[in-house]
Structures are given as structure tokens and as C-alpha cells.
Amino acid sequence: MSDRMAALSRLVVGDIFHAECPGGASLICLVEAVTDDRIKTRRVTTQDRVEFDRRTGHTVGDEVSCTIDSIAPLPVDIHNVMLGLDRKMRLTIDPEKYKLNREEIQAMYFVNSYYPSNRL
């Protein structure tokens, strides 16, 4: 088993990781389910569901092929802010409440530099 496959096999429900698409699009994903061959996720900011191949880390069934590029665990405080942001985006109905607060903005800045520094 390759190092990449071994790393991807350690992802579990509740983990947050980063994937990148051609052109540099950034996906911060929360693991919802793991099967023998798939990692089923929800994007934290958009709530889109994205599936990844568990062996390669590439998206499955999407028009644009994105790849998991970092599974580095976030510091606990940042992880908790990201979970809160996911919950807010999932449950909020009023578009005015989608605005990020100071803590969420700081967490987004953190992950934007953290994940590129901690690639698979």
C-alpha cells in the first residue's frame, strides 16, 4: 500500500481535509461517511456533497476532477470553528446570517495557509 493510500485510509467521519481542483479552486471537506472505496464528504462552505476515491483521492463522478491534497489535522480550536461554520451553513435560512464572523474569517485565513504547507 502506498503512503498516499495509507494516509487516505485513515480518514474517518468528522475529519476535515482539503482538496484542490484545476485552476486552484479550494475544497474544505467534512467527512460524512467512509466505505471500502469511497470517502463521502460535504463542503464546509457550500454544503455541496463530493465523493472521493479512497485509493487515489480523486473526485468520483464530478465534471471537474479535484484531488485530496492535505489531510493534516487542524488544531482543535480551528477544527471547532470549521465545524461551527459547517453547521451554520447547513442550518441557516436567512442569507444575512451567512456572513462570516471574525473568528470564522481568521479560521479561513489559517486553513488557506495551513493546508498548502501540509500537503500529502
Summary of the structure (lengths in Angstrom):
residues: 120
radius of gyration: 14.0
end to end distance: 14.8
largest distance: 47.2
contacts: 328
relative contact order: 0.17
helix: 38%
strand: 26%
